[in-house]
Amino acid sequence: MAYDADVIVIGAGLAGLAATAELAEAGRKVILLDQEPASGLGGQAHWSFGGLFLVGSPEQRRLRIRDSHALAWQDWLGAAGFDRPEDHWPRQWAEAYVDFAAGEKRPWLHRQGVRFFPVVGWAERGGYEATGHGNSVPRFHITWGTGPGLVAPFERRVRAGVARGLVELRFRHRVTGLARSAGAVDTVTGEILEPSDAERGTPSSRAVAGAFELRAQAVIVTSGGIGGNHDLVRANWPARLGTPPERLLSGVPAHVDGLMLGVAEAAGGRIVNRDRMWHYTEGIDNWNPVWPRHGIRILSGPSPLWLDAHGKRLPVPLFPGFDTLGTLEHIMRTGHAHTWFVLTQKIIEKEFTLSGSEQNPDLTGRSVREVLRRPLPGAPGPVQAFMDRGADFIVERSLGDLVRRMNRLTEKPLLDEAALRREIVARDREIANSFTKDLQVTAMRGARKYLGDRLIRTASPHRLLDPKAGPLIAVRLNILTRKTLGGLETDLSARVLAEGGEPLPGVYAAGEAAGFGGGGVHGYRSLEGTFLGGCIFSGRTAGRAAAKAVG
């Protein structure tokens, strides 16, 4: 039987584009399949903030950030906590990825036209000992153009392959089966969904219009994770994070459903680390949703007071931006899934950024003029829109009025104004001089020693009850699904492994479907900026390996 292509790539997100680009440039014929319409090309990466983990970059050096491969590897191991037999390949992928991030990654992307915002962000600061979780230095490099700017060069390379007759883009093709002939997996079957003019991210029809069967020498699975499938998220929810919340917001579109992972598993691929996942605790209902249950994550500086559902401050070091999963674990022990930020107008103007390309039109649109407006008085436009229209935002001049409205926003009134006032007054007293025992105040002052934070990310410390800093603002925070950290186990050539540890002939995997490499390159926790980079690195690896195998 004749082959329809050398390689079939399943999933047209960033990892799929990276793999397809490498294959086409190696002269291989590729069919790229995706169940969504053509409007969805680029997948989740399009909606992202475009943050990339880089080590020892020119941007860091200009800001006097002293980074190194050794420090980055120390941080990775502290975050990952590799402790299982299944971590054999993830650890090797992690070593390879840190090598990539400290070496070839930036110049390789730069040659493709990728540029970076000059201020390096400091995500996941940790707050533990030197060998614990967190980035020791700022490493979060924001792509100039955010997610669309990062997708663009890979899409350009793929479309060049289309122009050369090497790449076919087949949308509305949902894969339901992988089969073998002559010993290798070389047959892809599925359903052709009816045409859809759904806009990017919005739900598309699942009505079936036909069927397909395609054959190739190799198949690369780049279909993403499970974040849009809340039933699957709950089924894989780890006991260490408590009982999964009844209400979840979605940080990804509904088509991120995990169905292809089941297809690959049925074909003989091994899925490992199912219980490792990455969900955010600072989610807010999108007042202008694109997909069902659409949530947006607040990327906050370190100053907001973070309270549990009863108004008690979260423990050290669970401050905004320090330890995502540590915070999630603590929250799920409180008996309530929501928490609160309490802050001032002065803080929100400088410290609130919303994750997502559509929430950052200045960076996404590459407008220098609009970016320069960020330090000016007033909340950024997208943040102000949530203050005006968002269901989770409350703005009041007095603490009493603020607490009354906070209590009206939950099923039961859990907050006591007097207790919360005591908490805030005690915190405000710590601002009065340069000495403090409040480690959040110490963290705020420490952040301002970094030029990038002082310029655009951390407000000068002040009393929350200072009328000049007001009005007061409360934000109800929800759990927001995002990333699958486990996935198909792969070796360093991105070959999918079977239960016995041997390669599944003809099958490769990359991106979130492979836990960003090996079946879980992050271990238990991410250092942030490593999801997009993991898609690029693993997609590139899979494309190059498959190109050699079918050559």
One Martini backbone bead per residue (centre of mass of N, CA, C, O) as a GRO file, in nm:
protein
  551
    1MET     BB    1   0.097   0.034   0.020
    2ALA     BB    2   0.058   0.358  -0.002
    3TYR     BB    3   0.164   0.664   0.092
    4ASP     BB    4   0.049   0.990   0.184
    5ALA     BB    5   0.308   1.018   0.372
    6ASP     BB    6   0.571   1.036   0.579
    7VAL     BB    7   0.410   1.232   0.784
    8ILE     BB    8   0.193   1.256   1.068
    9VAL     BB    9   0.035   1.535   1.222
   10ILE     BB   10  -0.130   1.577   1.549
   11GLY     BB   11  -0.163   1.898   1.572
   12ALA     BB   12  -0.177   2.276   1.534
   13GLY     BB   13   0.020   2.369   1.727
   14LEU     BB   14   0.326   2.454   1.823
   15ALA     BB   15   0.446   2.167   1.813
   16GLY     BB   16   0.334   2.095   1.530
   17LEU     BB   17   0.474   2.325   1.379
   18ALA     BB   18   0.765   2.256   1.455
   19ALA     BB   19   0.767   1.973   1.332
   20THR     BB   20   0.676   2.046   1.042
   21ALA     BB   21   0.905   2.241   0.974
   22GLU     BB   22   1.134   2.034   0.997
   23LEU     BB   23   1.031   1.832   0.789
   24ALA     BB   24   1.014   2.019   0.541
   25GLU     BB   25   1.320   2.113   0.556
   26ALA     BB   26   1.395   1.792   0.504
   27GLY     BB   27   1.184   1.695   0.263
   28ARG     BB   28   0.916   1.614   0.389
   29LYS     BB   29   0.606   1.469   0.386
   30VAL     BB   30   0.307   1.639   0.517
   31ILE     BB   31   0.034   1.583   0.748
   32LEU     BB   32  -0.185   1.819   0.903
   33LEU     BB   33  -0.389   1.770   1.184
   34ASP     BB   34  -0.725   1.902   1.277
   35GLN     BB   35  -1.038   1.954   1.439
   36GLU     BB   36  -1.019   2.239   1.372
   37PRO     BB   37  -1.025   2.513   1.230
   38ALA     BB   38  -0.815   2.734   1.071
   39SER     BB   39  -0.842   2.951   1.305
   40GLY     BB   40  -0.665   2.749   1.517
   41LEU     BB   41  -0.392   2.809   1.444
   42GLY     BB   42  -0.164   2.745   1.726
   43GLY     BB   43  -0.354   2.733   1.949
   44GLN     BB   44  -0.277   2.815   2.270
   45ALA     BB   45  -0.039   3.005   2.200
   46HIS     BB   46  -0.205   3.246   2.098
   47TRP     BB   47  -0.319   3.312   2.407
   48SER     BB   48  -0.058   3.385   2.512
   49PHE     BB   49   0.206   3.576   2.665
   50GLY     BB   50   0.498   3.461   2.565
   51GLY     BB   51   0.666   3.306   2.774
   52LEU     BB   52   1.027   3.259   2.833
   53PHE     BB   53   1.284   3.043   2.921
   54LEU     BB   54   1.591   3.199   3.010
   55VAL     BB   55   1.962   3.176   3.011
   56GLY     BB   56   2.180   3.429   2.992
   57SER     BB   57   2.070   3.684   2.871
   58PRO     BB   58   2.082   4.000   2.750
   59GLU     BB   59   1.840   4.099   2.918
   60GLN     BB   60   1.963   4.023   3.187
   61ARG     BB   61   2.233   4.174   3.173
   62ARG     BB   62   2.109   4.462   3.148
   63LEU     BB   63   1.972   4.402   3.453
   64ARG     BB   64   2.187   4.252   3.637
   65ILE     BB   65   2.152   3.943   3.581
   66ARG     BB   66   2.284   3.652   3.741
   67ASP     BB   67   2.322   3.378   3.542
   68SER     BB   68   2.301   3.007   3.513
   69HIS     BB   69   2.307   2.681   3.456
   70ALA     BB   70   2.343   2.586   3.750
   71LEU     BB   71   2.105   2.751   3.866
   72ALA     BB   72   1.881   2.641   3.684
   73TRP     BB   73   1.915   2.341   3.764
   74GLN     BB   74   1.860   2.380   4.060
   75ASP     BB   75   1.572   2.491   4.020
   76TRP     BB   76   1.451   2.257   3.867
   77LEU     BB   77   1.492   2.039   4.081
   78GLY     BB   78   1.333   2.190   4.308
   79ALA     BB   79   1.062   2.182   4.148
   80ALA     BB   80   1.026   1.883   4.045
   81GLY     BB   81   1.093   1.636   4.239
   82PHE     BB   82   1.216   1.381   4.150
   83ASP     BB   83   1.067   1.031   4.257
   84ARG     BB   84   1.040   0.835   4.005
   85PRO     BB   85   1.072   0.599   3.768
   86GLU     BB   86   0.918   0.788   3.551
   87ASP     BB   87   1.172   1.012   3.568
   88HIS     BB   88   1.390   0.933   3.370
   89TRP     BB   89   1.312   1.096   3.109
   90PRO     BB   90   1.238   1.374   3.225
   91ARG     BB   91   1.522   1.438   3.330
   92GLN     BB   92   1.663   1.431   3.056
   93TRP     BB   93   1.490   1.653   2.932
   94ALA     BB   94   1.565   1.872   3.134
   95GLU     BB   95   1.863   1.888   3.066
   96ALA     BB   96   1.819   1.958   2.767
   97TYR     BB   97   1.652   2.216   2.815
   98VAL     BB   98   1.855   2.382   2.978
   99ASP     BB   99   2.063   2.382   2.759
  100PHE     BB  100   1.884   2.531   2.554
  101ALA     BB  101   1.817   2.788   2.734
  102ALA     BB  102   2.149   2.845   2.767
  103GLY     BB  103   2.184   2.849   2.444
  104GLU     BB  104   2.022   2.811   2.147
  105LYS     BB  105   1.738   2.935   2.174
  106ARG     BB  106   1.764   3.240   2.123
  107PRO     BB  107   1.925   3.250   1.852
  108TRP     BB  108   1.723   3.074   1.697
  109LEU     BB  109   1.478   3.264   1.733
  110HIS     BB  110   1.611   3.524   1.628
  111ARG     BB  111   1.649   3.418   1.331
  112GLN     BB  112   1.314   3.410   1.312
  113GLY     BB  113   1.224   3.704   1.462
  114VAL     BB  114   1.243   3.693   1.762
  115ARG     BB  115   1.136   3.908   2.027
  116PHE     BB  116   1.196   4.108   2.333
  117PHE     BB  117   1.112   4.227   2.614
  118PRO     BB  118   1.333   4.402   2.823
  119VAL     BB  119   1.164   4.298   3.065
  120VAL     BB  120   1.216   4.069   3.311
  121GLY     BB  121   1.048   3.828   3.461
  122TRP     BB  122   0.922   3.700   3.802
  123ALA     BB  123   0.842   3.388   3.827
  124GLU     BB  124   0.832   3.183   4.065
  125ARG     BB  125   0.998   3.258   4.361
  126GLY     BB  126   0.904   3.073   4.609
  127GLY     BB  127   1.056   3.109   4.936
  128TYR     BB  128   1.276   2.914   4.999
  129GLU     BB  129   1.522   2.738   4.969
  130ALA     BB  130   1.774   2.699   4.740
  131THR     BB  131   1.658   2.387   4.674
  132GLY     BB  132   1.390   2.484   4.604
  133HIS     BB  133   1.134   2.635   4.485
  134GLY     BB  134   1.220   2.835   4.214
  135ASN     BB  135   1.334   3.139   4.103
  136SER     BB  136   1.630   3.311   4.167
  137VAL     BB  137   1.566   3.460   3.894
  138PRO     BB  138   1.490   3.630   3.629
  139ARG     BB  139   1.325   3.445   3.320
  140PHE     BB  140   1.071   3.600   3.194
  141HIS     BB  141   1.025   3.614   2.850
  142ILE     BB  142   0.863   3.843   2.649
  143THR     BB  143   0.712   3.839   2.364
  144TRP     BB  144   0.708   4.026   2.087
  145GLY     BB  145   0.358   3.961   2.046
  146THR     BB  146   0.337   3.723   2.195
  147GLY     BB  147   0.191   3.449   2.094
  148PRO     BB  148   0.165   3.534   1.792
  149GLY     BB  149   0.475   3.601   1.769
  150LEU     BB  150   0.561   3.297   1.814
  151VAL     BB  151   0.396   3.153   1.591
  152ALA     BB  152   0.470   3.293   1.319
  153PRO     BB  153   0.742   3.150   1.227
  154PHE     BB  154   0.613   2.862   1.213
  155GLU     BB  155   0.392   2.924   1.014
  156ARG     BB  156   0.576   3.025   0.790
  157ARG     BB  157   0.729   2.755   0.752
  158VAL     BB  158   0.480   2.585   0.684
  159ARG     BB  159   0.380   2.755   0.438
  160ALA     BB  160   0.632   2.698   0.276
  161GLY     BB  161   0.568   2.394   0.255
  162VAL     BB  162   0.307   2.430   0.101
  163ALA     BB  163   0.431   2.580  -0.147
  164ARG     BB  164   0.622   2.313  -0.205
  165GLY     BB  165   0.432   2.046  -0.152
  166LEU     BB  166   0.490   1.917   0.160
  167VAL     BB  167   0.219   2.046   0.285
  168GLU     BB  168  -0.081   1.947   0.456
  169LEU     BB  169  -0.387   2.102   0.551
  170ARG     BB  170  -0.616   1.934   0.785
  171PHE     BB  171  -0.912   2.016   0.880
  172ARG     BB  172  -1.161   1.857   1.055
  173HIS     BB  173  -0.970   1.620   1.184
  174ARG     BB  174  -1.058   1.341   1.378
  175VAL     BB  175  -0.891   1.130   1.575
  176THR     BB  176  -0.962   0.761   1.660
  177GLY     BB  177  -0.704   0.605   1.522
  178LEU     BB  178  -0.437   0.358   1.557
  179ALA     BB  179  -0.241   0.156   1.325
  180ARG     BB  180  -0.105  -0.147   1.205
  181SER     BB  181   0.162  -0.235   0.969
  182ALA     BB  182   0.436  -0.415   0.959
  183GLY     BB  183   0.469  -0.330   1.293
  184ALA     BB  184   0.375  -0.034   1.240
  185VAL     BB  185   0.256   0.277   1.294
  186ASP     BB  186   0.061   0.391   0.982
  187THR     BB  187  -0.247   0.443   1.077
  188VAL     BB  188  -0.505   0.691   1.026
  189THR     BB  189  -0.813   0.747   1.190
  190GLY     BB  190  -1.144   0.912   1.124
  191GLU     BB  191  -1.316   1.225   1.138
  192ILE     BB  192  -1.517   1.439   0.949
  193LEU     BB  193  -1.602   1.748   1.004
  194GLU     BB  194  -1.792   1.987   0.969
  195PRO     BB  195  -1.800   2.279   0.865
  196SER     BB  196  -1.643   2.583   1.013
  197ASP     BB  197  -1.674   2.942   1.130
  198ALA     BB  198  -1.531   2.945   1.381
  199GLU     BB  199  -1.373   3.110   1.598
  200ARG     BB  200  -1.120   3.142   1.778
  201GLY     BB  201  -1.194   2.923   2.060
  202THR     BB  202  -1.460   2.853   1.972
  203PRO     BB  203  -1.707   2.651   1.940
  204SER     BB  204  -1.737   2.362   1.744
  205SER     BB  205  -1.856   2.141   1.556
  206ARG     BB  206  -1.938   1.766   1.592
  207ALA     BB  207  -2.032   1.699   1.321
  208VAL     BB  208  -2.045   1.432   1.100
  209ALA     BB  209  -1.936   1.393   0.740
  210GLY     BB  210  -1.703   1.166   0.777
  211ALA     BB  211  -1.415   0.978   0.665
  212PHE     BB  212  -1.073   0.855   0.743
  213GLU     BB  213  -0.759   0.736   0.578
  214LEU     BB  214  -0.410   0.724   0.672
  215ARG     BB  215  -0.064   0.700   0.553
  216ALA     BB  216   0.256   0.648   0.728
  217GLN     BB  217   0.574   0.610   0.861
  218ALA     BB  218   0.479   0.845   1.065
  219VAL     BB  219   0.378   0.968   1.398
  220ILE     BB  220   0.272   1.284   1.549
  221VAL     BB  221   0.185   1.383   1.877
  222THR     BB  222   0.015   1.727   1.922
  223SER     BB  223  -0.280   1.754   2.110
  224GLY     BB  224  -0.237   1.796   2.402
  225GLY     BB  225  -0.446   1.816   2.674
  226ILE     BB  226  -0.712   1.853   2.954
  227GLY     BB  227  -0.817   2.147   3.051
  228GLY     BB  228  -1.119   2.136   2.897
  229ASN     BB  229  -1.164   1.862   3.078
  230HIS     BB  230  -1.304   1.837   3.382
  231ASP     BB  231  -1.344   1.535   3.421
  232LEU     BB  232  -1.044   1.460   3.372
  233VAL     BB  233  -0.922   1.637   3.586
  234ARG     BB  234  -1.068   1.497   3.825
  235ALA     BB  235  -0.968   1.204   3.767
  236ASN     BB  236  -0.648   1.317   3.802
  237TRP     BB  237  -0.657   1.422   4.074
  238PRO     BB  238  -0.460   1.475   4.337
  239ALA     BB  239  -0.449   1.403   4.671
  240ARG     BB  240  -0.243   1.635   4.753
  241LEU     BB  241  -0.486   1.854   4.652
  242GLY     BB  242  -0.733   1.721   4.720
  243THR     BB  243  -1.040   1.817   4.645
  244PRO     BB  244  -1.197   1.893   4.382
  245PRO     BB  245  -1.355   2.141   4.256
  246GLU     BB  246  -1.671   2.218   4.149
  247ARG     BB  247  -1.540   2.490   4.049
  248LEU     BB  248  -1.422   2.571   3.719
  249LEU     BB  249  -1.198   2.722   3.523
  250SER     BB  250  -1.093   2.805   3.185
  251GLY     BB  251  -0.767   2.843   3.023
  252VAL     BB  252  -0.898   2.671   2.789
  253PRO     BB  253  -1.030   2.535   2.541
  254ALA     BB  254  -1.255   2.276   2.481
  255HIS     BB  255  -1.060   2.111   2.274
  256VAL     BB  256  -0.894   2.044   2.538
  257ASP     BB  257  -0.972   1.695   2.590
  258GLY     BB  258  -0.768   1.428   2.564
  259LEU     BB  259  -0.851   1.212   2.339
  260MET     BB  260  -0.573   1.143   2.203
  261LEU     BB  261  -0.447   1.003   2.443
  262GLY     BB  262  -0.635   0.757   2.430
  263VAL     BB  263  -0.553   0.667   2.146
  264ALA     BB  264  -0.249   0.623   2.205
  265GLU     BB  265  -0.293   0.416   2.430
  266ALA     BB  266  -0.452   0.205   2.259
  267ALA     BB  267  -0.185   0.169   2.067
  268GLY     BB  268   0.057   0.148   2.323
  269GLY     BB  269   0.094   0.388   2.487
  270ARG     BB  270   0.253   0.556   2.758
  271ILE     BB  271   0.119   0.693   3.054
  272VAL     BB  272   0.248   0.945   3.270
  273ASN     BB  273   0.179   1.144   3.529
  274ARG     BB  274  -0.136   1.216   3.560
  275ASP     BB  275  -0.122   1.381   3.853
  276ARG     BB  276   0.020   1.605   3.690
  277MET     BB  277  -0.050   1.955   3.739
  278TRP     BB  278  -0.156   2.298   3.617
  279HIS     BB  279  -0.301   2.537   3.833
  280TYR     BB  280  -0.469   2.828   3.900
  281THR     BB  281  -0.556   3.077   4.173
  282GLU     BB  282  -0.608   3.363   3.981
  283GLY     BB  283  -0.904   3.341   3.881
  284ILE     BB  284  -1.129   3.498   3.640
  285ASP     BB  285  -1.405   3.600   3.509
  286ASN     BB  286  -1.493   3.651   3.189
  287TRP     BB  287  -1.678   3.914   3.062
  288ASN     BB  288  -1.550   3.817   2.756
  289PRO     BB  289  -1.600   3.534   2.630
  290VAL     BB  290  -1.488   3.264   2.418
  291TRP     BB  291  -1.520   3.025   2.608
  292PRO     BB  292  -1.615   2.809   2.820
  293ARG     BB  293  -1.539   2.913   3.131
  294HIS     BB  294  -1.371   3.170   3.099
  295GLY     BB  295  -1.047   3.234   3.217
  296ILE     BB  296  -0.836   3.463   3.399
  297ARG     BB  297  -0.512   3.552   3.483
  298ILE     BB  298  -0.345   3.692   3.745
  299LEU     BB  299  -0.053   3.898   3.728
  300SER     BB  300   0.109   3.959   4.020
  301GLY     BB  301   0.243   4.123   4.236
  302PRO     BB  302   0.349   4.120   4.593
  303SER     BB  303   0.119   4.316   4.754
  304PRO     BB  304  -0.126   4.170   4.791
  305LEU     BB  305  -0.366   4.058   4.996
  306TRP     BB  306  -0.396   3.715   5.091
  307LEU     BB  307  -0.708   3.544   5.122
  308ASP     BB  308  -0.919   3.351   5.247
  309ALA     BB  309  -1.254   3.286   5.281
  310HIS     BB  310  -1.216   3.398   5.603
  311GLY     BB  311  -0.963   3.623   5.603
  312LYS     BB  312  -0.698   3.467   5.598
  313ARG     BB  313  -0.384   3.460   5.565
  314LEU     BB  314  -0.155   3.339   5.383
  315PRO     BB  315   0.113   3.164   5.408
  316VAL     BB  316   0.429   3.124   5.422
  317PRO     BB  317   0.514   3.195   5.073
  318LEU     BB  318   0.199   3.277   4.980
  319PHE     BB  319   0.244   3.481   4.743
  320PRO     BB  320   0.229   3.659   4.480
  321GLY     BB  321   0.426   3.464   4.255
  322PHE     BB  322   0.563   3.202   4.417
  323ASP     BB  323   0.341   2.933   4.458
  324THR     BB  324   0.110   2.773   4.296
  325LEU     BB  325   0.079   2.476   4.420
  326GLY     BB  326   0.105   2.553   4.715
  327THR     BB  327  -0.151   2.724   4.712
  328LEU     BB  328  -0.350   2.509   4.618
  329GLU     BB  329  -0.309   2.312   4.852
  330HIS     BB  330  -0.401   2.506   5.073
  331ILE     BB  331  -0.683   2.580   4.972
  332MET     BB  332  -0.799   2.278   4.971
  333ARG     BB  333  -0.785   2.278   5.303
  334THR     BB  334  -1.019   2.504   5.371
  335GLY     BB  335  -1.305   2.425   5.203
  336HIS     BB  336  -1.232   2.644   4.978
  337ALA     BB  337  -1.174   2.769   4.642
  338HIS     BB  338  -1.171   3.058   4.735
  339THR     BB  339  -1.023   3.383   4.717
  340TRP     BB  340  -0.837   3.692   4.813
  341PHE     BB  341  -0.785   4.017   4.707
  342VAL     BB  342  -0.628   4.297   4.874
  343LEU     BB  343  -0.625   4.640   4.760
  344THR     BB  344  -0.511   4.910   4.564
  345GLN     BB  345  -0.491   5.139   4.324
  346LYS     BB  346  -0.182   5.159   4.335
  347ILE     BB  347  -0.138   4.855   4.283
  348ILE     BB  348  -0.306   4.795   4.022
  349GLU     BB  349  -0.152   4.991   3.832
  350LYS     BB  350   0.136   4.817   3.863
  351GLU     BB  351   0.065   4.484   3.922
  352PHE     BB  352  -0.151   4.431   3.699
  353THR     BB  353  -0.173   4.140   3.498
  354LEU     BB  354  -0.301   3.976   3.214
  355SER     BB  355  -0.336   3.682   3.083
  356GLY     BB  356  -0.282   3.717   2.747
  357SER     BB  357  -0.299   3.845   2.435
  358GLU     BB  358  -0.586   3.997   2.458
  359GLN     BB  359  -0.482   4.150   2.742
  360ASN     BB  360  -0.219   4.271   2.551
  361PRO     BB  361  -0.225   4.491   2.304
  362ASP     BB  362   0.054   4.623   2.313
  363LEU     BB  363   0.234   4.366   2.287
  364THR     BB  364   0.083   4.226   2.055
  365GLY     BB  365   0.097   4.501   1.868
  366ARG     BB  366   0.376   4.642   1.901
  367SER     BB  367   0.341   4.908   2.097
  368VAL     BB  368   0.537   5.143   2.219
  369ARG     BB  369   0.343   5.363   2.310
  370GLU     BB  370   0.162   5.180   2.493
  371VAL     BB  371   0.383   5.068   2.678
  372LEU     BB  372   0.469   5.357   2.791
  373ARG     BB  373   0.183   5.379   2.954
  374ARG     BB  374   0.199   5.184   3.199
  375PRO     BB  375   0.330   5.387   3.428
  376LEU     BB  376   0.086   5.537   3.429
  377PRO     BB  377  -0.180   5.650   3.547
  378GLY     BB  378  -0.371   5.391   3.582
  379ALA     BB  379  -0.521   5.135   3.467
  380PRO     BB  380  -0.519   4.914   3.253
  381GLY     BB  381  -0.757   4.864   3.029
  382PRO     BB  382  -0.824   4.557   3.091
  383VAL     BB  383  -0.842   4.602   3.398
  384GLN     BB  384  -1.063   4.818   3.398
  385ALA     BB  385  -1.278   4.636   3.270
  386PHE     BB  386  -1.294   4.449   3.519
  387MET     BB  387  -1.366   4.665   3.727
  388ASP     BB  388  -1.639   4.740   3.571
  389ARG     BB  389  -1.743   4.414   3.480
  390GLY     BB  390  -1.643   4.221   3.681
  391ALA     BB  391  -1.765   3.981   3.906
  392ASP     BB  392  -1.485   3.982   4.104
  393PHE     BB  393  -1.511   4.297   4.148
  394ILE     BB  394  -1.430   4.541   4.412
  395VAL     BB  395  -1.516   4.892   4.478
  396GLU     BB  396  -1.406   5.090   4.765
  397ARG     BB  397  -1.354   5.324   5.026
  398SER     BB  398  -1.449   5.122   5.244
  399LEU     BB  399  -1.416   4.843   5.432
  400GLY     BB  400  -1.708   4.787   5.504
  401ASP     BB  401  -1.819   4.789   5.213
  402LEU     BB  402  -1.634   4.573   5.105
  403VAL     BB  403  -1.721   4.335   5.289
  404ARG     BB  404  -2.019   4.332   5.221
  405ARG     BB  405  -1.972   4.263   4.917
  406MET     BB  406  -1.810   4.006   4.956
  407ASN     BB  407  -2.041   3.848   5.102
  408ARG     BB  408  -2.243   3.871   4.852
  409LEU     BB  409  -2.047   3.686   4.653
  410THR     BB  410  -2.129   3.457   4.845
  411GLU     BB  411  -2.316   3.212   4.982
  412LYS     BB  412  -2.159   3.296   5.244
  413PRO     BB  413  -2.082   3.491   5.524
  414LEU     BB  414  -1.725   3.475   5.609
  415LEU     BB  415  -1.668   3.773   5.684
  416ASP     BB  416  -1.493   3.979   5.922
  417GLU     BB  417  -1.436   4.302   5.967
  418ALA     BB  418  -1.271   4.318   6.230
  419ALA     BB  419  -1.061   4.101   6.158
  420LEU     BB  420  -0.961   4.232   5.896
  421ARG     BB  421  -0.873   4.499   6.018
  422ARG     BB  422  -0.655   4.384   6.202
  423GLU     BB  423  -0.483   4.265   5.975
  424ILE     BB  424  -0.430   4.532   5.822
  425VAL     BB  425  -0.319   4.708   6.050
  426ALA     BB  426  -0.080   4.525   6.113
  427ARG     BB  427   0.048   4.548   5.835
  428ASP     BB  428   0.070   4.863   5.829
  429ARG     BB  429   0.275   4.892   6.064
  430GLU     BB  430   0.517   4.755   5.897
  431ILE     BB  431   0.558   5.020   5.706
  432ALA     BB  432   0.676   5.254   5.900
  433ASN     BB  433   0.951   5.092   5.863
  434SER     BB  434   1.254   4.914   5.782
  435PHE     BB  435   1.130   4.718   5.979
  436THR     BB  436   1.044   4.355   5.987
  437LYS     BB  437   0.832   4.044   6.023
  438ASP     BB  438   0.703   4.072   5.743
  439LEU     BB  439   0.761   3.882   5.461
  440GLN     BB  440   0.604   4.043   5.251
  441VAL     BB  441   0.744   4.310   5.293
  442THR     BB  442   1.021   4.203   5.229
  443ALA     BB  443   0.948   4.116   4.938
  444MET     BB  444   0.874   4.393   4.831
  445ARG     BB  445   1.149   4.524   4.883
  446GLY     BB  446   1.314   4.319   4.722
  447ALA     BB  447   1.183   4.364   4.444
  448ARG     BB  448   1.280   4.676   4.424
  449LYS     BB  449   1.585   4.595   4.362
  450TYR     BB  450   1.463   4.536   4.094
  451LEU     BB  451   1.428   4.721   3.821
  452GLY     BB  452   1.181   4.589   3.683
  453ASP     BB  453   0.993   4.606   3.933
  454ARG     BB  454   1.016   4.910   3.995
  455LEU     BB  455   0.904   5.013   3.721
  456ILE     BB  456   0.633   4.777   3.659
  457ARG     BB  457   0.561   4.561   3.934
  458THR     BB  458   0.617   4.748   4.207
  459ALA     BB  459   0.494   4.901   4.456
  460SER     BB  460   0.514   5.117   4.685
  461PRO     BB  461   0.506   5.094   5.003
  462HIS     BB  462   0.184   5.083   5.177
  463ARG     BB  463  -0.106   5.160   5.309
  464LEU     BB  464  -0.415   5.026   5.263
  465LEU     BB  465  -0.565   5.266   5.450
  466ASP     BB  466  -0.476   5.482   5.257
  467PRO     BB  467  -0.657   5.717   5.096
  468LYS     BB  468  -0.439   5.794   4.873
  469ALA     BB  469  -0.440   5.480   4.757
  470GLY     BB  470  -0.716   5.480   4.665
  471PRO     BB  471  -0.917   5.257   4.642
  472LEU     BB  472  -1.053   4.973   4.738
  473ILE     BB  473  -0.979   4.621   4.655
  474ALA     BB  474  -1.157   4.328   4.547
  475VAL     BB  475  -1.071   3.977   4.460
  476ARG     BB  476  -1.204   3.702   4.331
  477LEU     BB  477  -1.067   3.373   4.342
  478ASN     BB  478  -1.001   3.105   4.111
  479ILE     BB  479  -0.988   2.804   3.965
  480LEU     BB  480  -0.754   2.735   3.689
  481THR     BB  481  -0.717   2.570   3.418
  482ARG     BB  482  -0.431   2.428   3.215
  483LYS     BB  483  -0.195   2.197   3.270
  484THR     BB  484  -0.022   1.909   3.157
  485LEU     BB  485   0.253   1.730   3.300
  486GLY     BB  486   0.177   1.480   3.180
  487GLY     BB  487   0.227   1.178   2.960
  488LEU     BB  488   0.383   1.066   2.705
  489GLU     BB  489   0.632   0.854   2.683
  490THR     BB  490   0.973   0.964   2.607
  491ASP     BB  491   1.245   0.987   2.447
  492LEU     BB  492   1.509   1.185   2.314
  493SER     BB  493   1.345   1.129   2.022
  494ALA     BB  494   1.022   1.124   2.083
  495ARG     BB  495   0.957   0.838   2.139
  496VAL     BB  496   0.716   0.630   2.202
  497LEU     BB  497   0.635   0.435   2.479
  498ALA     BB  498   0.586   0.140   2.614
  499GLU     BB  499   0.530  -0.055   2.886
  500GLY     BB  500   0.832  -0.192   2.847
  501GLY     BB  501   1.011   0.067   2.712
  502GLU     BB  502   0.959   0.045   2.422
  503PRO     BB  503   0.919   0.147   2.123
  504LEU     BB  504   0.664   0.271   1.930
  505PRO     BB  505   0.628   0.212   1.619
  506GLY     BB  506   0.609   0.533   1.454
  507VAL     BB  507   0.590   0.700   1.735
  508TYR     BB  508   0.536   1.037   1.835
  509ALA     BB  509   0.593   1.311   2.081
  510ALA     BB  510   0.462   1.644   2.176
  511GLY     BB  511   0.429   1.850   2.415
  512GLU     BB  512   0.164   1.811   2.623
  513ALA     BB  513   0.126   1.507   2.541
  514ALA     BB  514   0.446   1.475   2.666
  515GLY     BB  515   0.501   1.668   2.903
  516PHE     BB  516   0.719   1.835   2.729
  517GLY     BB  517   0.880   1.568   2.789
  518GLY     BB  518   0.888   1.222   2.875
  519GLY     BB  519   0.615   1.270   3.067
  520GLY     BB  520   0.750   1.518   3.265
  521VAL     BB  521   0.971   1.767   3.281
  522HIS     BB  522   0.856   1.921   3.556
  523GLY     BB  523   0.716   1.737   3.730
  524TYR     BB  524   0.544   1.903   3.982
  525ARG     BB  525   0.685   2.179   3.875
  526SER     BB  526   0.701   2.504   3.752
  527LEU     BB  527   0.897   2.794   3.630
  528GLU     BB  528   0.800   2.911   3.394
  529GLY     BB  529   0.827   2.956   3.049
  530THR     BB  530   0.808   2.618   2.971
  531PHE     BB  531   0.576   2.553   2.771
  532LEU     BB  532   0.646   2.679   2.502
  533GLY     BB  533   0.937   2.577   2.500
  534GLY     BB  534   0.854   2.276   2.513
  535CYS     BB  535   0.711   2.272   2.240
  536ILE     BB  536   0.948   2.355   2.067
  537PHE     BB  537   1.160   2.143   2.152
  538SER     BB  538   0.991   1.882   2.111
  539GLY     BB  539   0.901   1.940   1.820
  540ARG     BB  540   1.180   1.958   1.698
  541THR     BB  541   1.275   1.677   1.783
  542ALA     BB  542   1.056   1.511   1.641
  543GLY     BB  543   1.101   1.615   1.353
  544ARG     BB  544   1.401   1.530   1.325
  545ALA     BB  545   1.370   1.229   1.393
  546ALA     BB  546   1.159   1.156   1.174
  547ALA     BB  547   1.322   1.248   0.930
  548LYS     BB  548   1.544   1.031   0.968
  549ALA     BB  549   1.364   0.771   0.977
  550VAL     BB  550   1.230   0.836   0.669
  551GLY     BB  551   1.497   0.881   0.479
   0.00000   0.00000   0.00000
